[in-house]
Amino acid sequence: MAPVTTVQMSRRVGKETSKSREVLRSGWIPAALTLAFTVAVSHHYGVAARQTVVFGVFAVLGVTVPGTLLARALRGHSAGFPEDVALGTALGHGMTVLAYVPARWAGLPLLVLAWPVATIVAFVMVPALRPYWRGADRASRAPVALSWGLATFVALTVVASATSFFRAHRLAWSGHATPYVDMLFHLSVVGELKHHVPPTSPFVLGEPLHYHWFVYADMAATSWVTGIEPETLLYRLFLLPVLAATVLLFAAIARRLTDRWWPALVAPGLALFALCPNPCAWAPGLGADFVLRYSVPWCSPTQTFGVMLFASVVLLLVTILRQPRPGKGSWTMFAILITATSGAKSVFLPMLFAGLIVVPAVTLLVRRRLHRPAVIAALMVTAALVFAQIVIYGGASDGLVVHPLSVFSTLAADIGSTAEPSLPLKLAVVAACVFGLGCFWIGVFLLGLRPRTLLDPPVLLLLGIGAAGFAAGVTLRFPGSSQRYFLYGATPYLCLAAVRGLAAVLPRPDIARSRSVPALVGALAGGIAVILTVRRLDGTARPEADEMVRRIVGPVTVLVLLIAALAVTLLVAGRRRLALRAVSPGVVAAFVMGLAVPASVAHVKETWHNVSARSPTTVVSPGTVEAGRWLRDHSRPDDVVATNAICTAADARVCDLNHFSVAAYAERRLLVETWIYEMRTQDRAAKEHVEDASVPFWDGRRLADNDAAFHHPSPGTVRRLRDRYGVRWLFVDLREDRPASGLDRYAHLRYAAGDWAVYEI
């Protein structure tokens, strides 16, 4: 064997060093560290290592990998690993839902695995598909700073999830005894989708489930494949990759919009972590109430799932709307994703339709030509909307009423600590919120200085989505103030439009060597100093009711005047110095955004000690989980259950309808457990202008028959439940509403745990 020369050794060392540097400069290290951190947090909050591994394997091989391969093939190329993975994860979830629905309907839920297995096999066996296993070339890779920045954002979402939700929602009693009021509702619907498609309400036998239930179908499919309890998926695992994909999707949209890397970091930071400036230290929610709170993604999985799917749709449209003839692959993926979005959250497709209508309308008006891709996309969205409204939502309004500015009234009531805030207080809150959001989205106004950028079809789409969502949020009212989800849904796209406006007025990538940097940094620092000074002068003491309006309007007016003075000064000075004229919009934007920095920093700091709202009373009493799961394991999916746990309040005259725990853990349909979220309840409440909780149950005979079996047990009362309603099981609460003695003579006691007993008729 020939001896190794010094030159050969030097070359080998050089190659190894080059590979090491390439690894260090890639995004693998921050991704791996973020993954390890996420696993550690999950383990700390009760997720077993085996569950984490099983879920991770399915999430990767059953969702992300096949979705990524399909996305690359349908696009015809790789767009870079982060974008491919994010889009592939969204597409994979959409495919999982669309595959699970017919599989569950056919009684073969594990058939949901057919699509990922077939996809992976095809991309391994078919030569023409094998190239899609490779990613983009080096030129398309993200800078290492962006990789670390996005990894930090994902880690922050994990920290926020832990402090705002995991800490308050444990996986064992008594840590999960007082969950947020809707969590057991979500868990109940997951159980319904595990066993029935199409689903019906698990709380009132025979009532339709006109609701956006696709996320629950996805969780049900995951539970079938992995064997992980739905509670663990809902409370810990399922949404973590969804949140990570959402961060990457926002970054990808910004990158596509601007063809720069820095907006890919600014856009998700602005959409997920920044807050509107608030000049009043004594009113923490003022001006920031429309920004998504950390606990919302977990308390509303439908919103979180819909945000991810909708972001993937918008990412596709950024490319589609800029092409005269988009390829069939892009249209195919678009069709899959809007179908999945149609049942994920009802707020998104109406906003998308509005945004798509803006594109051809403006293009036809300004450029005298029809934008064909936008028209085709709008027609496809119209079909999806019609399908969703008829098939999924049953044509129901869900208690929707036109009530302008109701969301501001709610905020004014919170700030004023009164159920009936005065009109001046409402107007002051409106003014403060409009000012705060205007500062937050200053880049949107800068688009007016760049007409070519403003008329870019994707920018028009974002503005249309944002305007439609904001208009719906401030003019409509849903039960439980759910009109806020329009605002939550619209905010990221107005942030993306704002980032596009900032990119249009700020210098190109050589900004680090530009003379404008000191001016921009100085303006940003000036904004921070001004807002801190105003807050300090205004004080932290809560004013009396008669002083509250002045204490809101005064600081806002001062800030408006300061911004106007800066703009006028720069405008006048710019007439003499051309260089100053070019940088003036950026300086004003930096000053205004500086106003938001203190609130945003405080918002991020809250991730370390934030705690989400919980129920003030125990709704999961001892034995609920054990008795419910015993019943699930010893009954058939179509068995009907009756319970005496309809009112949870100690005072029988006060009925708390937020009781979902029996359906949640038994995964069976109840004769009646609660009716607060049923369509009939919400429609009647909207018509009569009353709260949902005050609407009585519409079938008095059913309630009477249910009550008689528990409190007047006899052969007739118990047999009536079985023969008239098909009830086979009695789930008995032994705490506050104990049944009469003698029930065991007409039904067999099969199991008892804690405060619960399970009888079989």
N, C-alpha and C positions, 0 to 999 in steps of 0.2 A: 504493500500500500504506500502510495506516495506521501511524503511528509507534508503537513499543512504549513504553508508559508505564512510569514508575518502579514503579507498583503491580504491573504485569504482570511486570516483571523480578524484583521481590521475590518474587512468587508462584512463579516458575520456580525461582529460587534456593532457595526454601523447599522445593519439591518434590524438587529434586535432593539437598538436604541430608537430607531425610527418607528418601529412598531409600538414600543412603549409610549413614545410621545403621541402617536396617533390615538392610542387608547385613552391617554390622559386628556386629549383634546376632544374626544368624542363625548356623546351624551350618556354613555353606559355607566360611568361611575356615579354621576348624580342620580340616574334612574335607579341603580342598584341600592344606593344609600337610602333613597326615598322609599323604595319597596321594603327594605329591612326595617326602617322606622315605622312604616305602616303596620307591618306584621307584629312588631313589638308592642305598639299601642293596642292593637286588637287583642293580643294575648293578655296584656295588662287588664283589659276590660272583659275578660272572661271567655274569650274564644280559644278553644283547644287547638293545639298544634295540628292534630289530624284534620280538624274541620278547615283550618286555614289552607292546608296542603290540598285537600280534596277540592275545595272551592277554587283555589288558584289554578289547579290543573284544568278544571272545567272552564273557568273564565278565559284561560289562554287558548286551550285546544278546542273548546266547544263554541267559543264566541269570537275572540279577537283574531286568532290566526286564520280561520276560514273567512271571516269578514274582511280581513286585510287582503287576502289573496283575491277575493271577489272584487274588492274595490280597485285594486291595481289592474285586474284583467278588464273590468268594465271601463276604466279610464284609459287603458292601453299603455299605462306607464306608472312609474313610482314617483310620488311627489315629495319624497323624503320620509325618513322613518317616523318621526313624530306625527306628521299629518296622516300618513298611511295608517298608523296604528289607531289614531283617534277616530278617523273616518271608518276604519274597519271595525272598531269596537261598536260604534253606533249602528253600522250596517249589520253586524253580527247579532246585536240585540233585536233589531227589527226582524231579521230572518228567524230568530228563535221564537218570537211571538207569533209570526205568521205560520210557522211550522207547528207550534204547539197547539194552536186552536183546532185545526182539523185532527191532529193526533189525539188530543183529549176527547174531542167529540166522537171519534171512532173507538174510544175506550182503550187506546194504546199510547199512554202519555210518553213512554220512553222512545216512541218513534220520532220524537223531536231530535234525537241524535242522528237521524238519517242525513240531515242536510250538512252538518259539519264533517261527518265521516266521508260522505260522498264528495264533498268539496276537496278535502285534503287528499283523498285517494286520486281524484282527477288531476290535481296539480302535481302529484308525484308521478303518475303514470303517463300522462299526455305530454309529449315532448314540447308542443307549442305553448303549454302552460307553465312549464318548469322555470322559464326566466323570471316569472313573477315572484319567485321566492327571494330574489335579490332586490335590494333597495336601490335608491338613487346613487348617482356618482358623488364624488367628494365635493364637487362644486355646488351641489344642492343641499349639502349638510348645514345644519344650523350652527352658528358660532357657539363656542363653549360657554360664553357668558349667558347666552339665551338658554342653553340647556340647564345651567345651574339656576338661573332665575325661575324658569318654569318648574323645575324640581322643588324649589323653595315654595312656590305658590301651592303646589300639590301638597307639600308637607304642612303648610299652613291650613289647608282645608281639613287635613287629618287632625291637626291640633284643635281646630275649631269644632270639628265633629266630636272630639273627645270631651272637650270642656263644656260645650253647649248641649250635648245630647247623651253621649255615652255615660258621663258621670251621673246623670240623673235617671238613666234608664238601664238598670242592671239586668242581668240574664237569670237571676234567681230571686226568689222571695226573701226578704222584703224589698230588695232593691228595685223590683219592677212593680211594686204594689200601687204606686201613684203615677202612672205614665201620663204624658200629655194626652188630652182627651180624645184625640183622633187615632192614636196608635193602635188601639184594640179594634177600631173600625177597619184600619188597613189590614191588620192581621186576620180579621174575619173574612175579608174579601179574598185574601190569598188562599185561605182554606177553602172557600167556595170554588175558586178557580182550580184548585188541586183536584177537585172531584167532579166538577160540572162545567161543561161548555155546551150551549151558551149559559152564562151564569144568571141566577136570579138573586134577589135579596136574601141573605142568610138570616135576617132579623125578623122578617115577616113572611110567613109561608105564602108562596104564590105571587108575591110582588116582583115586578121586573126590576132589573138592576140597570137603570139608565145612567151610566157613569163611565168615566174614562178608566177602564180596567186593564189596559194592556200591560202596565208595569206589574200588576199582580199576577197576570198570566206568565210573565217572564220569571217572576220569583217562584211561582208554582212549578214551572218547568225545571228551574234550578234545584228546587227541593227534591223533585222526583229523581233527577239524575244523581245528585250528590248525597241524598239521604239526610241533609242538614235540616234541622227544624226551621219552619218559616220564621219563627221569632228571631232566631239567630241571624237569618238572612236580612230580615227587615230592620233589626236593631243594630246590626254591626257590619255585615260583609257586603251585601249586594250593591249598595250605593257608592262604595269606595272607588271601584274602577269607573263607575259612571261619572263621578265628580272629577276624577283625573282626566278622563277623556274630554270632559267639557272644557277644562282649562286649556288643553291642547287644541281643541277645536276653535276656541276664541282666538288663540294665538295664530292659528293657521288662516283664519279669515282675515285678520289684520295684515298678515304677511302677504296674502293674495291681493288685498285691496291696495296696498301701498308699494309693494315690491321693495320693501325695506325690512330689516330685521328688528330694529328697536320698537316699532309699533306692536310687534308680536309679543313683546314683554309688557308694554304699557297697557294694551287693550284688556287682557284678562285681569291685570292689576286694578285697572279703573273699574271694570265691571263687577269684580268680586270682592274687592277689599277697600276701595275708596268710599268716602262719605261726602255728602254735600257740606259746604261751609255753614256753620251755625254761629251767629254772633251772640247768641243768648246762652250763657253757661248754665243758667237755671232751668232751661228747657232742653234736655239732652236729645229728644227725638225731633226737634224742630228742624225741618229742612232735610232730614235724613230718613224720614219714615218710609219713603218709597223704595229704599234700597234693600235688597235681599238680606235678611238677617241670617246669622250662622245656623240657627236652629231650624229654619224653614226647610232646607233640603231634606232633613230627616223626618220632620213632622209632616211634610207633604211629598212623599215619594213620586206621586204623579207629576208634580211640577218638575222635580229634578230629572226624572226620566224624559219628560217632554222637552226640557231645556237642552239635553244632550242631542236628542233626535232632531230637534228644530235647528240647532246649530249646524248639524251635518247637512241639513237641507240648504241652509243659507250658504255654507261653504261650496256646495255644488253649484248653486245659482251664481255665485261670483264668477265662476268660469263659464257657465252656460250663457249668461247674459252678455258676455263679451265676445261670444263666437257667433258668426252669422249662421252657421249650420252645426249645432252641437251633435256629437256622435250618438249612435243608438245606445251605447253603453252608459253614457251619462244620463240619458232619459230613463233607462231601465232602473238605474240606481235611484234616481229621483222618484220614480213611481213607487219603489219599495219603501223608501223612507217617508214619503208623505202618507202612504197607507198606514205605516206604523205610527206616525205622528198623530193621525186622525183619531186614534183611540188611546193615545198617551195622555193628552191634556187638551181640553176643548178650546182653550184660549188661543192656541198657536195658529191653526189654519186660517181663521178669520183675519188675523194680523198679516199672515203671509199673502192672502188674497188681496188685501188692501195694498200691500207693498208692491205686488206684481201689477196691479192696475195703474199705479202711479207711473211705472216705467213706460208703458206704451202711450199713456196719456201725455206725458211731458215730451217724450220723443216725437210724437206726432205733431204736437203743438209747436215745438221749437225747430225741429229738423225736417218736418214735413215728410216723415216716412214712418211706416209701421214697424215696431220692434217685434218680429215674429217669434223669437224664443220666449219673450215675456208673455205673449198672447197664448202660446201653446202651454206654457207652465201654468198660467192662470186658469185655462180650461181644465187642465189635469187637477188642479187644486179644487176647482168647483165640483168636479166629479167626486173627489174624496170628501169634500164637505157634505154633499148631498148624501153620500153613502153613510157617513158618520152620523149625521143628524137623524136619518131614518132608522138605520140598523142598530147603531151603538147607543144613541141618546134617545131614541124613540120619539123624536119630535118634541121633547120636553124642554121647557124653559128653565127648569131648576130654580124657580123663584126669582127669575130675573125681572127687575123693574128699572125704569128710567128714574134716576134720582140724582140730578146734577150736584156735584161737589160733596156727595155724602162722605167720601173718604177724607175730605178736609174737615168735615164736621166731626168725624170720629177723632181725628188728631186734635182738633180744638178742644173737644171734651176731655181728652187725656191731659192736655197741657193745663186747661183751666180747672181740672178736677171737678167737673160738673156735667151732669147728664144733658143739660140744655145750655150750651154755650151761646153767648150773645152774637148777633150779626157782626158787630165791629170786630169781635175776637176771631170769628170765622174768616173775615176778610183779611185781617192781619196775618193769620196763619197762611192763607192763600198767597199773600204777597211774599212772605218769608220763604215759602216752599218754591214758588216760581223763581225767586231770586237765587236760592240755593241750587236748584236744578239748572238754571241758566249758567251759573258759574261752573257747575259740574260738567256741563256739555258745551263749554265755550267754543270748542272746536267745530261744533255744528254751525255756529254763526260765522265762523271764519270761512266756511265753504262758500259763502256768498261773495267772498273776495276772489275766488277762483272759479269762474263759470264753467270752465272745461271739466274741472274736478266735480263740481256740483251736478253736471249733466251725465256723469259716468253712470251707466245703468245700475251697477251694484250699489252705488251711493244712493241713488233714487230709491232702490229697494229698501235699504236700511232706514232711510228717512220715512218712507211709507209705513214700514212695520212699526217704527217708534211712534210716529204720530197716531196711528190707529190704536196701538196699545194704550198710549197715554190718554187719548180721547175716551176710550171705553172705560178705563179705570176711573176717570173723574166724572163721568156722566151716568154710569150704571151702578146698580147695587145688587149684590147677591147675598144670600144668607151667610152669616158669619164673616161679613166684609170680604168675601172671596173675590170681589172686583180688584183687589190688590194684586192678584195674580196676573192680570193684564199689565199692571205697572211693572211687576217683577219680570215678566216676560219681555217687555219692551225695552227696559233699561239697558241690557247688554248691547243692543243694536244701535241705540242712540250713543252709547259709549264708543262703539266701533266707528260710527259716523264722525264722532268728535275727534277720534284719533286720526281719521283720514283728513279732517280739516287741519289738525295740527301739523300733520306731515306735509300738507300742501304749503304751509307758510313758513315752516322751519327750514333751515339750511339742509342741504344734501348730506350724505354720509361723512363728509369731511368737517362736520360741525365741531369736532374737537380742535381743529386748527383755525376755526373761523373767529373773526374779531367780535362776532355777535355773542359769543359764549358769556363773557362777563356781564353783558347787558341782560341776558336771559337769566343768569344765575342771580344777579342783583334784583331783578324784578320778582323772581320767585321768593327770595328772602324777604323782599319788601312786603309781599302779600302775607307771608307768615307773620311778620312783625305787626302788620296792621290788624289782622284778625285777633291776634293775642292781646293787643292793646285795647281793642274795642271790647273784647270779652272781659278784660280786667276792669275797665272803667264802668261797664254795665253792672258788674257785680254778680255774685252767685246767689244772693238772697232771693227767695221766691217772692215776687211782688203780690200785693193785694189785687183783688179782681178789678178794681177801678183803675189800677196802674198797669195792668198786664198788656193792654193794647199798645200803650206808649212805649213800654219796655221792649216790645217786639219791633214796632215800626221805626223807632228812633235809630237803633244800630243798623238796621237794613238800609235806611235812608242815607246814613253816613257812608256806608260802603258803596252804595250806588253812586253817590256824588264823587267819591274818591276815584272810582273806576272811570267815570265820565271825565274827570279832570285829567287823569293820566292820558286817556285817549285823545282829548283835545290838545293837550300839550305836545304829544308826539306828532299829531297831525300838523300843527303849526310849525314845529321844528323841522318836520320832514320836507317842507316846501323849500327849505334852504339847503338841506343836506340829503342828497339822494340815498346815501348809504343808510341813513336813519329811517327813511321812508320804507325801505325794503324790510327792515327788521322790526318795525313798529307793531305789526299784528302779533308777531311772536312775543314781544315784550309784554303787550297787554294780556295775551293768553297766559304767559308765565305768572304775571301778577295775580290774575284771577284764580289760577290753579293753586297758587300759593295760599290763597284763602282757605282752600280745602285741606291743606296738608295737616294741620293740627288735629282736625276731626278724624282724618283718615289714619293717622298714627295711633290715636286713641282707640280707633276701631280695631286695628290690628292687635294692640296691646290687650284688648278685651279677650282675645282668644285664650289667654292664660287663666282667666278666672270666670269666664262667662258660664252661666247656668240657665238652661231653658225652662220655660214654664211647665209646671206639672199640675195634675189634678189636686185640688185641695183635700180630697177625701180618698180613702182606700177604695180602689175599684177592682183590684185583684187580691182577694182575701186568701187566707191560708187554705190550701187544698184545691184552689181553682185549677191550677195547671195540672196537678196529678189526676183529679177527677175528669177534667176535660179530655186529657190524652188517653185515660183509660177508656172512656166512652168512644173516642175515635178509633181506638185499636180493637174494640169489641163490638162494633156496630157496622152496618153497611152504609155506604155514602148517601143512599137515598132515604135512610131512616130519618124520621122527624122527631124533634125533641120539644118538650114543653118545660117551662121553668116558672117558678114563682118569683124569680129575681128580675122583676120588671122595674121596680122603683128601688133605688139605692139609698134614698134619703131616710134618716132615722124617723122623721115625722111622716107618717103615711099620707098626710094631706098634701105634702109637697113631693111631686114626682120628678125625679131626676132621670131624664130619658137617655142620658149618655152612658148606657150600660151595654157593652158589647162583649164582655169577657166570656160568656158561655159559648157563643158562636166562634169566638176567636180561638179558643183552645180545644173545643170539641170538634171543630171543622164540620159541623152538621147544621142543617137548616132548622131554625126555631119556629114554632107555631107563632109566637110573638115574644120578642125580647125588648125591642125599642122601635120606635117609628119616627125618630127625630130627623133622619136623613132620607126618608122616603119621599118620592116625588109628590105624592098626594099632600103630604105635610107641608112641603115647601111651597107648592102652588097655593094652598089655602092660606098660609101665612102671608104670602105676597099679596093676595087679593084682599085680605082683611087687615093688612098693615099691622100684624102682630108678630111676636117672636115665635120661632118654630116650636120652642118648648111649651108654649101655651096652647098648641093645637091638640085637641083630644083625638084618641084613636077612632077611626071611622067605623070599625066593626065592633060595636058594643057587645054583641052576642058572643063573639069569639073570646073577648076578654072575660066575660061572665063564665063561659064554659071552662076557660083556663083556670080561673080563680076557684070555681066550684070543685074541681078535681083535687086541689091542694087543701082547701079549707073546709070542704064538706065531702070528704071522700066516701064514695059508695059505689056499688057495682054500676049504677047508672051514670054517675058523673065521670068515672074513670073510663068506662066503656065508650062514653060519648066522644072523648078525645081520640080514642083509637078508631072508632067506626066513622066518625064524621070528618076528622082531619088527618087520619093516618098516623097519629102519634104513637110511637113505640117506647120512648124513653122519657122519664121524668128526671129533671136535673134540679135538685132541691137545695135551696139556700136555707141553712139552719140558723142564720144569724138573726135578722131583724123581722123576718116574715115567716116564722116557722109554720109548717103545715099542721093541720089538726091530727090528733092521734087516730090511728086506725088505717093510715095510708098503706102500711105494710101488709094489710089484709087483702088489698086489691091490686097491689103491684109488688114485685119481688125486689128486695134490696140487693143490689149486685155489687156495690162498691161505696166506700165512704172514705173521705179524706178531709181533714180540717173542718171547714164550715160547710162542706157539701156532701150530699148523698145522691147516688144514682140508682134509680129504680127502673125496672123493666116491666112494661105492661104485658 
